[in-house]
């Protein structure tokens, strides 16, 4: 059976931290395909300013040549409403005859019970978790063991390489003209410049 990773997020912009986690998840878990899934609006970002979905989708599209396992889906962007991971994963289960993994950083993972239908997510779906800068791995392990015990959750914690970067800080730096080239793929820098984003 094929193994597919679904990596959701705002990706505003997609950066080398996202790509590092994606590549390490695909390598360590032998994924046949990894689908980036930009959100229309994430529930916890309602009311916040987010770059137009077409730009975020195109930035992801520009990096797909990095790895032939990478794809991007505009499923949530086309729905045009708040993106609930539970609903999206149910739809993707219908689309693919494969074992599906939801990929996320442990900063999101430790909040998972509080998500929309978070307990059902943990019971019904498989997860690949990567460590994020600033999150204590011991805390992640506490939640991981707790979720496994309570929900019999299928969770794989990968040993990913950390890239200390956040999209929020990148947007601030881009606005003030700081050099962020080491944190962004060349194709994304090119797209940002061409479309005068984050000014």
C-alpha positions, -999 to 999 in steps of 0.1 A, spaced: 0 0 0 13 35 -9 21 59 19 11 96 15 19 125 37 -4 155 40 14 186 52 -11 214 59 -3 250 69 -5 286 59 29 286 42 31 324 42 57 320 28 70 285 25 105 284 38 134 260 44 120 249 78 89 236 61 110 220 34 134 204 58 105 188 78 88 176 46 120 160 32 129 143 65 93 130 69 93 116 34 128 100 39 123 86 74 88 73 68 94 61 32 65 82 18 56 77 -18 41 111 -20 39 143 1 12 168 -5 15 204 7 -19 217 16 -21 254 20 -51 265 42 -77 290 31 -80 302 67 -68 282 97 -92 283 127 -67 299 150 -58 325 124 -93 338 118 -92 376 115 -55 377 109 -40 391 76 -29 362 53 -13 365 19 -37 357 -10 -41 319 -14 -30 320 -51 4 335 -42 9 310 -14 0 281 -37 23 294 -65 52 297 -40 48 261 -31 44 251 -67 78 268 -74 96 244 -51 81 211 -62 111 203 -85 132 200 -53 118 165 -48 98 144 -71 76 131 -42 63 166 -36 29 178 -48 6 207 -38 -32 207 -35 -55 237 -37 -83 217 -21 -88 240 9 -82 271 -10 -109 262 -35 -134 254 -7 -129 291 4 -139 286 40 -122 279 74 -100 248 70 -107 221 95 -81 193 92 -106 166 103 -129 174 74 -101 177 49 -85 144 59 -118 126 55 -121 139 19 -85 129 11 -92 94 24 -119 91 -2 -95 103 -30 -65 80 -23 -63 43 -17 -32 47 5 -21 49 41 -23 86 50 -1 105 75 -8 140 87 25 159 90 30 186 116 55 202 139 54 194 176 43 230 184 10 221 168 10 185 179 9 194 216 -23 214 210 -40 188 189 -66 177 215 -80 213 214 -84 213 176 -118 209 160 -126 172 165 -91 168 178 -98 136 197 -114 120 166 -84 131 146 -61 112 170 -83 81 169 -88 79 131 -56 92 115 -18 86 115 7 113 123 43 122 115 57 147 140 88 168 136 105 188 164 103 226 161 129 251 175 120 262 210 98 231 218 113 208 245 114 172 230 106 158 265 73 178 265 65 164 231 72 128 243 48 134 273 20 143 249 29 116 225 27 89 252 -5 104 266 -22 105 231 -11 69 224 -25 57 258 -58 76 256 -66 72 218 -44 44 207 -30 71 183 -6 61 155 22 86 158 57 86 144 82 111 158 110 117 133 145 129 140 144 159 117 171 186 113 161 218 129 160 251 110 154 280 133 130 301 112 94 312 114 72 326 87 61 354 110 97 366 115 104 362 78 75 384 69 87 411 93 123 409 79 110 411 43 90 441 51 120 460 65 143 448 36 165 425 57 184 397 39 165 364 44 180 345 15 194 317 36 159 308 49 141 308 16 144 287 -16 157 307 -46 124 302 -65 104 316 -36 127 347 -33 122 352 -70 84 349 -68 82 373 -38 103 399 -57 84 395 -89 51 400 -71 62 426 -46 50 405 -16 55 414 20 62 451 14 
